[in-house]
Amino acid sequence: MSLDTRSLESLRIDRGNDPDRYRDTSRRWLRWLVPLLLALAAGVAGFALRDGGTEVVTVVVAPASAGGASGAVLNASGYVVARRVATVSSKVTGRIAEVLIEEGAQVRKGQVLARLDAATARAEGELARRQLEAAAGNLAEVEARLAEARRTLRRTETLRERGLVAEGALDAARAETQALQARQAAAEGQRRVAESGIRLRERDLDDHEIRAPFDGVVISKDAQPGEMVSPVSAGGGFTRTGIATIVDMDSREIEVDVNEAFLNRVVDGQPVEATLDAYPEWRIPASVIRIVPTADRTKATVRVRIGFESLDPRILPDMGIKVRFLDPPRDGAPGDAPAPRLRVPAAAVEREGNAASVWVVEAGRARRRAVRAGPERDGRVEIESGLKAGEVIVSPRVEGLKDGGRVRSATA
């Protein structure tokens, strides 16, 4: 049977002439291929995550000195104070003639700050000088009469030896001489009193000049010319008791109140880091001067004095300040370098009775390691042994970790 070639050609489908049909076929393949690829990618990602281990947050162990706040054993707040502050007043009551200083002025010890009206004092001084002159003149007169009486006594004694005068004349000459000697002593005493009066009036005149008691800075000017000033409260509200207030800026230090419950963390000479409220980024080195040996029963606090390592003009009296008491240096053999103190977050330490442990990350695996933990302070625990600086630990702890299990660090 012969094959009809023409009939077979008529049955062939010509796809090249039907582009819409070809496009529909491609779309059907894409509908199946895209979900298949997404499912495959999800499977690969899930396998990768499952193989990467448990996700944990880690921290690097660092010495306490390198961790800033980790070296602090106690925080407190207080004020900058000056140990030498004086409200300068006069020694006498008087009217102010002139004031020679202003707020902020630097003054030296003995510098004149103000002067009082000294007209009365000068008049009294002039009176004392006149009294001295009168006493000196009276003394000179008595001394001249005494010299004459002594010459008369010698002549009378000579005449009595010759029998030319009576015994009574000799006794009278002697009495006159003794009387003048007594008057000389009295006149000398009056002269000395007058000299003392002169010195007193000079001192009184000097007291009308008000001087600085020490080197410092004037922080308050409290009186003006024309006002009355007195060393005591007299004359009501119209009389000043001070001219100015001076602060010795070299005596600046810090005073803080420490709660009794934490006083055992503070010792004399302990290093301190201070921060002024006005300059929060400025870390000021300081140290404990002394713990004042008394407590405030109403506040249950003890006052602690802290000295600056170096003074700065930006540190002003009565400024608010925060302090951090740092770890005191440990005792050791001479020449031995102190071992660094390590502290880790308390959330990283697992405790079971007296035993403690942390999870150390090594080569992507968690290793449980026993440590010797010290006291906890401010949310951190001191590690006395079992860890080294630079090691990576898990913090906070993660439930379900296995020793040797794979972990992934969420933070470097």
Order of alpha helices (4+ residues) and beta strands (2+ residues): alpha-alpha-beta-beta-beta-beta-beta-beta-beta-alpha-alpha-beta-beta-beta-beta-beta-beta-beta-beta-beta-beta-beta-beta-beta-beta-beta-beta-beta
